[in-house]
Amino acid sequence: MMWKEIWTTYGGRIAGVTVGVVLGILYFIVGFWDMLFFALLLWIGYTVGKMKDEQNGPVIPWNRLSEWLMQRWRPFK
């Protein structure tokens, strides 16, 4: 498998795990946190990257949320 093909297929997951590792190392340098927190960062990065790869849409549906808020709290009723 070519590297470009791997990147196009799993690019979001690779980027997500990389961001998780970098953030985890930063927390280790600044202060030692439990290994569980580091694993949580990796899992969050992987999950967001996987969602990007599968093109499921955003994690938080901002459009639906903003429409709901505008209907719920209209400034002038």
HELIX and SHEET records of a PDB file:
HELIX    1   1 TRP A    3  VAL A   30  1                                  28    
HELIX    2   2 MET A   35  GLU A   54  1                                  20    
HELIX    3   3 TRP A   62  ARG A   72  1                                  11    
END                                                                             
